[in-house]
């Protein structure tokens, strides 16, 4: 017998955000493939998004994605083999490498930007301009630093394991 859970905005927000992310990422992947580019994995797509946002240090990309440095280097290696990115010396610290888009990566970025424009237009058609603007504004807000809970703070939570 399955458990029944209360479906409230509080316990659905993460799943709804994730669902929206998947909708956009799957549309992006479809557009990229239709343009003749090789398939890109979700981690590769997320690396590209971070580089485009100006995050260029592999360690910072790994931190933002919640993956190990080894995983980010494996992803960057595969992207380098696809000629999407390259690692170059950081002009501020020659002992450190930073990620740069190659010409191919830059062309893929332009196509991805076009895909996002088309998907945004479709989303506005589906949910309306006002709902889109409210959602975009809410997601663009600074939510502050993530909460950090300690065992003694949550010890009295009735849903916690005994």
C-alpha positions as CSV (number, residue, x, y, z in Angstrom):
1,X,0.0,0.0,0.0
2,X,1.5,3.4,-0.9
3,X,1.7,6.3,1.5
4,X,-0.4,9.4,0.9
5,X,1.5,12.7,1.1
6,X,0.0,16.1,1.3
7,X,0.6,18.0,-1.9
8,X,1.3,21.6,-1.0
9,X,3.3,24.3,-2.7
10,X,5.9,23.9,0.1
11,X,6.6,20.3,-0.7
12,X,6.3,20.6,-4.5
13,X,8.5,23.7,-5.2
14,X,11.7,21.7,-5.7
15,X,10.0,19.2,-8.0
16,X,8.3,22.0,-9.9
17,X,11.6,23.9,-10.3
18,X,13.3,20.7,-11.5
19,X,10.5,19.9,-13.9
20,X,10.8,23.4,-15.4
21,X,14.6,22.9,-15.7
22,X,14.1,19.6,-17.5
23,X,11.6,21.1,-19.9
24,X,14.1,23.8,-20.9
25,X,17.1,21.5,-21.0
26,X,15.3,18.9,-23.1
27,X,14.1,21.6,-25.6
28,X,17.7,22.9,-25.7
29,X,19.1,19.5,-26.4
30,X,16.6,18.9,-29.1
31,X,17.4,22.2,-30.8
32,X,21.2,21.5,-30.6
33,X,20.7,18.1,-32.2
34,X,18.4,19.5,-34.9
35,X,21.2,22.0,-35.7
36,X,23.6,19.1,-36.3
37,X,25.7,19.4,-33.2
38,X,26.7,16.2,-31.4
39,X,24.6,15.2,-28.4
40,X,25.6,17.0,-25.2
41,X,25.1,15.4,-21.8
42,X,23.3,17.3,-19.0
43,X,26.6,17.8,-17.1
44,X,28.2,19.2,-20.3
45,X,25.2,21.5,-20.8
46,X,25.5,22.7,-17.2
47,X,29.2,23.4,-17.6
48,X,28.5,25.4,-20.7
49,X,25.8,27.4,-18.8
50,X,28.3,28.2,-16.1
51,X,31.1,29.3,-18.5
52,X,28.6,31.5,-20.3
53,X,27.7,33.1,-16.9
54,X,31.4,33.8,-16.4
55,X,32.3,31.0,-14.1
56,X,35.6,29.8,-15.5
57,X,37.4,28.0,-12.8
58,X,36.9,24.2,-12.9
59,X,36.8,24.1,-9.1
60,X,34.1,26.7,-8.9
61,X,32.0,25.0,-11.6
62,X,32.3,21.7,-9.7
63,X,31.2,23.4,-6.5
64,X,28.2,25.0,-8.2
65,X,27.2,21.7,-9.7
66,X,27.8,19.8,-6.5
67,X,30.2,17.4,-8.1
68,X,33.8,16.4,-7.4
69,X,36.8,18.0,-9.1
70,X,37.6,14.6,-10.7
71,X,34.1,14.6,-12.2
72,X,34.4,18.1,-13.5
73,X,37.8,17.3,-15.1
74,X,36.4,14.2,-16.8
75,X,33.5,16.3,-18.1
76,X,35.9,19.0,-19.3
77,X,38.1,16.4,-21.0
78,X,35.1,15.0,-22.9
79,X,34.1,18.6,-23.9
80,X,37.6,19.3,-25.0
81,X,37.6,16.2,-27.2
82,X,34.4,17.5,-28.7
83,X,36.2,20.9,-29.3
84,X,33.7,22.8,-27.2
85,X,36.0,24.1,-24.6
86,X,39.7,24.4,-23.8
87,X,41.7,24.9,-20.6
88,X,44.1,27.8,-20.7
89,X,46.4,29.5,-18.2
90,X,44.7,32.0,-16.0
91,X,46.4,35.4,-16.8
92,X,46.2,36.3,-13.1
93,X,47.7,33.0,-11.8
94,X,49.7,31.0,-14.4
95,X,49.5,27.9,-12.1
96,X,45.7,27.7,-12.5
97,X,43.7,26.8,-15.6
98,X,40.5,28.4,-16.7
99,X,37.8,27.2,-19.1
100,X,37.3,29.0,-22.4
101,X,34.9,28.3,-25.2
102,X,36.5,27.3,-28.5
103,X,35.1,28.7,-31.8
104,X,32.9,25.6,-31.9
105,X,31.8,26.1,-28.3
106,X,31.0,29.7,-29.1
107,X,28.9,28.7,-32.2
108,X,27.1,26.2,-30.0
109,X,26.4,28.9,-27.4
110,X,24.9,31.1,-30.1
111,X,22.6,28.3,-31.2
112,X,21.7,27.6,-27.5
113,X,20.9,31.2,-27.0
114,X,18.5,31.1,-30.1
115,X,16.9,27.9,-28.6
116,X,16.3,29.7,-25.3
117,X,14.7,32.6,-27.1
118,X,12.3,30.2,-29.0
119,X,11.5,28.3,-25.8
120,X,10.9,31.5,-23.9
121,X,8.5,32.7,-26.6
122,X,6.7,29.4,-26.5
123,X,6.5,29.5,-22.7
124,X,5.0,33.0,-22.8
125,X,2.4,31.7,-25.3
126,X,1.6,28.8,-22.9
127,X,1.4,30.6,-19.5
128,X,1.0,34.2,-20.5
129,X,3.3,37.3,-20.4
130,X,2.4,38.3,-16.8
131,X,3.0,34.8,-15.3
132,X,6.2,34.6,-17.2
133,X,7.5,38.0,-16.0
134,X,6.5,37.2,-12.4
135,X,8.2,33.8,-12.5
136,X,11.4,35.3,-14.1
137,X,11.5,38.1,-11.6
138,X,11.0,35.7,-8.7
139,X,13.8,33.4,-9.9
140,X,16.1,36.3,-10.5
141,X,15.8,37.5,-6.9
142,X,18.7,37.0,-4.5
143,X,17.5,34.3,-2.2
144,X,20.5,34.7,0.1
145,X,22.8,32.0,1.2
146,X,21.3,28.5,1.5
147,X,20.1,27.5,5.0
148,X,22.4,25.4,7.1
149,X,20.8,23.2,9.6
150,X,22.4,21.5,12.6
151,X,21.2,18.4,14.4
152,X,20.3,20.2,17.6
153,X,18.1,22.6,15.7
154,X,16.1,19.9,14.1
155,X,16.0,17.3,16.9
156,X,12.4,18.2,17.8
157,X,11.1,17.8,14.2
158,X,8.2,15.3,14.5
159,X,9.0,13.9,11.0
160,X,12.6,13.1,12.0
161,X,13.7,9.5,12.5
162,X,13.6,8.5,16.1
